[in-house]
Amino acid sequence: MAIDWFPLWLSLRVAAISTALALGIGLWLAWVLANRNFRGKEIIDAAVTLPLVLPPTVLGYYLLVVLGRNTPIGRIYEWLFGGPLVFSWQAAVVAALFHATPLLVKSARAAFESVDRSYERAARNLGASELRLFWRVTLPLARRSILAAAALAFARSLGDFGVTLMIAGNIPGRTQTVALAIYDAVEAGNGAVARVMVLIISGVALLILSLANRLTSSPYGPRQAAL
Amino acid sequence: MIQARIRKRFAAGFESAPFSLDVEFKAAAGITVLFGPSGAGKTLTLDCMAGFVRPDEGRILLDDQILFDGASGVHLAPQARHCGYVFQNYALFPHMTLRKNLEFAVERIPRLERHRKVAEMLEKFRLTEVSGRRPYELSGGQKQRCSIARALIGSPRLLLLDEPARGLDAPLRAELYTALRQVRQEFEIPLILVTHDFEECLQLGEEMIVMREGRVVQNGPPRKVFEQPANVDVARLLGLFNLLPVEILALDPGRNISRLRYHDFELTGPYFPGRLIGDQVWLCVRPDVLSVAPKDGRLRSNQLPATLLRAVEKPERVRLEFDGDIAVETSRAEFEKQRAVKEWVIEFPQNSLRIL
């Protein structure tokens, strides 16, 4: 039984990159949603959450419409990187990003909002700039929830099927992620390969989720201990 | 010296009544106590001074610096105000050691100077040994001292304390008061302390500002407020007086006498200048100036019959609570002799009677 390890490797790489990007975008968005008051704030929050509930095909269709070779964004990408975005492994990253970001924004917003306001007041009172307040107080206090959310986002990115299929395709050796590879293996009656992949991906997911659970328990004892 | 005139209105919310804060006061170096019941706007006043809340109108001046000016729109950020703030829950950063908590407050000064300052503060507040611990590993008193040290380390020009004694037991309270007196000695800045405990005002306060429903109702030295509450509201807030509704029946400046009617009884008091016959006023008298005796036969003048409801034992004295909301404090020995008596007479010494 010859197993092609490329899909697994690609999936891990796609998940890692999309989680990292989602952290950047998600933390910023979550901070804005938690700290700024403006009109349409809850609509933005809802729009960010939308990918969690939309059918993958709908999401994939939207992305094709927005990122396709004949769209402005598609053209700019092609001009910048010399190749089309759709049906490349980078498109799989975009697909995963739309699963990872909502999870991160939701959790990070809740985590930021649960940081006791008096810590932020204390930091400002002690002369800390907003940036230092964020890096030294808010983020460390929300760190565990955010890492747990990042772990979840990573696990979720690992398993995307529908959106990846729509915008990255199923090109073996180029854009075939592990979820697609399992589907192909089953279709081709290659049960042994499918079983191995299924077990590996389940193991990885289980590991990540238990890690996320460990992280969500508070490091400073019960909540009152902070007082 | 801090001078503040603060106005702030809050419209009625979903579950809250409208509230308006309208206060004006000055505080020089020394301890000034903001006293009042919950919901009087004491903490809000502190938050306006610290810059956490923007007032609608007014002006806040610290020494010669304008912190806030409604007319010209000046509203300095909390970072620029140099006000130390001791939070009710201490707000020590839970993810930092005690030393890091202090360093956080002086990060902008050069490293050597910073180390010296932190070491000095740790020493002064007896925290050197526990400086490597995180807040949740500290005792209440240590957290308390650390939060004061952290508020002071940046050499603020004003120190604000939001109910620092709340939730502390008696020994820790005493320790806190000692620490605050020490701070008062060493730092020539105004300390503004919020409390709803009058004992604390007497213990610490050089000046006292009594607040109620967003307004200042009286200010002055605590001893003076205690001796001469400005009105019945202040007297009620202090919670230390018997307040009886009386009507003035007669006033005789010549003999320095007045006659007062309380329900069906008449009492004789001193002459009250500036009052008229027929005025409905409050008789305000401290429980410890009243005296009691078991009831036997006829009432003499200025005596009132009363039924004892309960006796509250205090370490030195006993507080006797009678029907008609009258309380009398007497010595323990005096009470022990007549423990079983239910019907008493209360004597009102003529010259200790005050009206509000």
Interface residues (C-beta under 8 A of the other chain):
Chain A: D116 S118 Y119 R121 A122 A123 R124 N125 L126 G127 A128 S129 R132 R136 V137 P140 L141 P219 Y220 G221 A225 A226 L227
Chain B: A50 G51 F52 A77 P78 Q79 R81 C83 G84 Y85 F87 Q88 N89 Y90 A91 L92 F93 P94 H95 F104 A105 E107 R108 R134 P135 Y136 R150 A151 G154
